[in-house]
Amino acid sequence: VGWVWVNTHGSFPFAVVLLALVAVGARLDRGSWGPEVRALGWAGAGLLLGAVNPLGPRLLIFPLTVGARSEAFESVVEWQAPSYRSWSQLLVAGLLLVAVLGLVRTPRWRDALPLVVFGGLALTSARNQGPLLLVLVPVLAGAVVHLGPEVAAVRRTILRPALVAVGVLAVVFSTAALSQSHTGLGAYPEDEVAWMEDEGLWGEGSRVVAQDFVGNYREARRGTEARVFIDDRVDMYPLELIEDYRELVRAGPEWDRVLERHGATAVLWAADTPLSAALDRSDRWEVVRQGSRWVVAIPVA
């Protein structure tokens, strides 16, 4: 698992952090070290095995290089603090509150230390809410007041119909899920990108400037043929480009020069943003498509 994790995602240091916190917390609770230390050793060995890859050991220090480039992530939505405008973010916040209340009732260092660290990470970056959910599962299991009878006390005659019902529901939900599209693209400018391609604004020789997640959509749509200004893998881009992108996001005083320097032939940007307003006011850019969510602008001939 450690080898696969290192070679697929840069979040693998979370494994060491979590197990170290659990081990120290258990030591504070029991007064002695327990099996958590052995688990930490196995996890560390697995992660070190991740050095067996085409890039070699430097892949193991990749998270450190990301930290040194923290400014590059300030304009990426998932690296920003949660806005709590979606039900999923509100649900995570609610579960975190329940876990905290449960720990107040039954305090345990083994649960408290991971909750504080991963809760803090989730409050400062939306992408860390996923790891927090994994940490919350055992915390909630031990902290929430037990309700209902023990499973062993329930009669078998009741369990059998329940098992059948679970199987039926699994088939129903799986069928409903498989009948829908595999990916929800409603947050992306599907119509605008298709229109730009039809109008020849986004094709061979064009230099369209768009937000990072629009670059992801373009790559998913066109594959290796996609040519984008930037996508959300900002740790892979030169810092000079990241600075230019940040200037565009905030529509700073140099935004027009940034577009000129990159030879932009069109701009596709979210409508309710400072840059869209700046494009609309500018006499050097013409808005050729205006929607409630997206704006397309081209240089004035």
N, C-alpha and C positions, 0 to 999 in steps of 0.2 A: 504493500500500500504506500509506504514512504517513497519508494522508487517511482511509482506511477504519479504520485502527487507532485514531486519535484519536477517531473518532466511534463506536467500538464498545466500547472497553475502556480503562480508566485505566492500563494497564501500559505504555503507549507510551514513557515515558522510558527503559525498559530498552534500546530500540534505540540511543539516543544513548550510554548508559552502556557497552553492549557494544562498539560500534564505536570509541568513544574508547579503551577499554582495549586493544582489538586494535591500534589505530593506534600507541599509545604502546609496547606490547609489541614490535611489529614494528620500531619505531624503535630500541629498545634492542638488538634482535637484529641488525639489519642496519647500524645506524649512519646510516640515512637514512630519510626518509619515503617511503611507498609508496602503492599504490592504496587502502589502507584509508582514507586521508584523503579521497579523492574519494568513496568510499562513504559516509563520515560526512557529507559535504556534501550529497549527494543525500538521505540519510535525514532530515537536518535540514530541508531544503526541503520534503520530503513531509509532515513533521510540522507545519511552519508552515502548510502548505496546509489542515491540519485546522481552522484557525480559521474556514474557510468552513462554517458550520453555524448552526442556529437560535439557539444560545447565544452565538455569536461567539467572540472570542479568549479569553474567560475559561475556556473548556473546556481550553485549553492549560495553565492554572495549577491545574487541578483536583487533580492529584497533590500539589501543595504544601498545599492545604487539607486533604487526607486526612492528611498527616503531622502537621499541627497538631492533628488530632483523634485521635491515636494511642490515647488511653485508650479511645475508643469501640470499638476492635477487640479489646480484651483478653479479652472474653468470647466471641468468635467462634472456633469450633474451627479453621477453616482458617487463621486468622491466628496461631494459637499454634504453638509449636515442635512438630515431628513427634514422635509418641509411639512410632513404630517398632513398632506392634502389627500392622500390615498388611504383607503380602508386598511391596506396591508401594513402600512407604517403605523397607523393608529393601533392595529391589533398587536404589533410587536411591543409598542409602548405600554399597552394594557397588560400584556403578559409579564413584562418587566416589573410593572408596579405590583402585580399579584405575587411575583417571586420575592420582591423586597418585603412585602407584608408577611409572607410566609416565613422568611428568615428572621423577622422581628419576633415572630411567635416561637420559632424553633431555631435559634442561632447555631450555625455550624461554619467554621472557618473553611472547611472543604468546599462548601458551596459559595460562601461569601466572597472569597478572593477571586475566583473566575467571574462571578457576577459583576463585581466592581470593575475589573479590567475590561471585559468584553462589553459590558454595558456602556462604559465610557467610550469605547471605540465605536459602538453603534450610534451613540448620540452625536458624534462628531463626523461620521461618514455613513451615508446611506448604504453603501455596499457592505458594511460590516454588520448589517442587521441579520443577514443569513447566518453567519457564524454564531451570533448571539442566540438565535433560535435553538441551535444545537446545544448550546450551553444551558439554556433554560429548561430543556426537557428533564434532565435528572434533578435539577434544582426544584422544579415544580413538583416532580414526583415525590420528593421527600418533604417538601415544605407545606403543600396544600393539605388541608384537613381531609382525612379519609372518610368517604361517604359510601354507604351501601354495604351489603354483606360481602364477605370474602368469596372469591370465586369457587373455592372448594366447598362452600356451604350451599351453593345453588344446586338444585336438583338437576340431574342429567336430562330429565324429560323437558326441562325448560331450555337447556343449552342446545339440544338438537335442533328444534325449530329456529333458534337464533342463528345457528351456523348455516342453515339452509337460506335464511333471509339475507345473511351477509353475502353468501355466494350469488344470490339473485341480484342483489344491489351492485355487486362488483361487475357482473355482466352488463347490467343496465347502464351504469356510469361509464364503463369502458366503451360500450357501443356508442353512447352519446359523444364521448370525447373523440373517438376515431372518426366520427362522421363530420367533424368540424375541421377547419384548416389547422395545419400543424403549428403555425406561428401567427400571432396577432400583430398586424402591422398598422393598426389604426393610429399609432403615435407618429408614424413616419409620413412624409409628403408623397404618397403614392401617385396621386393625380398630377401633382406638379412635376414630378420627375418624368412621368410618362409624357406630359405635355411638352416639356423641354426637349425630350428626345425626338418627339414628332416634329417640333419646330426647328430642329437642328441646333439647339442651344447647348445640348449636352451630348456630344459625340466626339468623333475623331478630330483632334486639333483644338478642342475647347478647353478652357481652364476655368471650371466652375468652382467658386468658393462657397462652401456650405459648412454647417456645424458638424462637430465630430460624429454625432450619432447618425447624421444623414450620410456621412461617408461610410459608416457601417452598412447602412441600408443599400447604398449604391454597390458596395462590394458583394453583398448577398444577392443582389439583383443581376450583376454583370460578371461576377466571378473574377478571374484573373485579368479580364479585359478592363476592369474598372480603373479609372484614374481619378483620384480624389485629392482634395486639398489637405485633409487631415481626417483621421478616425480616432476612436477613443483609446487606442494604444499609445497614449501620449509619451510614455516612457521610452518609446522607440524613435521619437522624432528629435531633430536638433533643437536645442533650446531657443535658437533664433526664431524658428518657426513657431514654437510655443508662445514666445513673447508677441509675435505678430497676431496669433490667434486670440490671445488675451486682449490685445488692443481692439480687435474687431468685436469681441464679446461685449466689452464695455463702451464701444463706439468712442474711443479716445480721440484726442486731437489729430493723431496720425493715421486714422482708419483709412482715409482716402489714399494716402501714400502707400499703405500696406497693399491695398488692392492693385494699385498701379505697379508696385514693385513685383508683384507676383503675376502680372499680366492677366488679370481676371477678365474673362469674357462675359461672365454672368455671375450673379449672386443669388443663391437660394437660402433664405433665412426665415426663422420664425417671426411671425408678424408682430407680436406684442413684445418687442425687444428694442433697446436703444439703437442698434444698427439699422433696423428696418425704418425707424423714424428718421435717422440721419440720411438714409438713401432717398427717402421720400422728399426731404427738404433740399437735397443736393441738386445743383444745376448740371452736374457732370454725370448723373445717373438717372435713368428712366425706369420707373416701375411699369413693367409690361404685364404683370399678372398679380392681382391683389385679392387675397382671400381672407377669411376670418382667422386663419391659423398660419398661413405662409405667404411670403412675398418673393417674387422673382423680379430682379432688376438687371438691366444691361447698360453698358456705357453709352452715353449720348454720342451719336455719330458726328 
